Amino acid sequence: MGERFPELTWVPEGAGRWQGRLPVWPFDRPAPPGVDILTDNLGLGLELRYNHAYPAAVPAVFPVDPEPDIHSRTQHRWHLLGDGSLCLLAQPAQWTCRDSVVELLLKAAGWRIEYALMTSDAIESMTENGIVADPQHDELITEVARRG
């Protein structure tokens, strides 16, 4: 975690959590021009909360900055659960005891970019697979950033 996400801090309260800010573009492919403008050069501020059933149960990722409003939690298109945590898996069975929390954080970083596209009315809903390895929105990111 420290190598991939150095701005996260471990908090050993309860079952433990990571908190801090993700990089704007931590993906393996080159960042599209304008992603820093689209996101105000801020990656997702978050808390990744473990529960005592970890690793059998997936940790919850709560966006802190930006923090979506309560209305967004009622609409599937935002990929949020009712408690305000991110919906990062299409099916609960996608999480196994061997999965990496790093993969969840990469999806959360992608969620931040899609959130910026949603709030700028560039897309109507977030993608099913996210943008971690899918470049379908890369050109759109640049276009929206140029519009300002």
Order of alpha helices (4+ residues) and beta strands (2+ residues): beta-beta-alpha-beta-beta-alpha-alpha
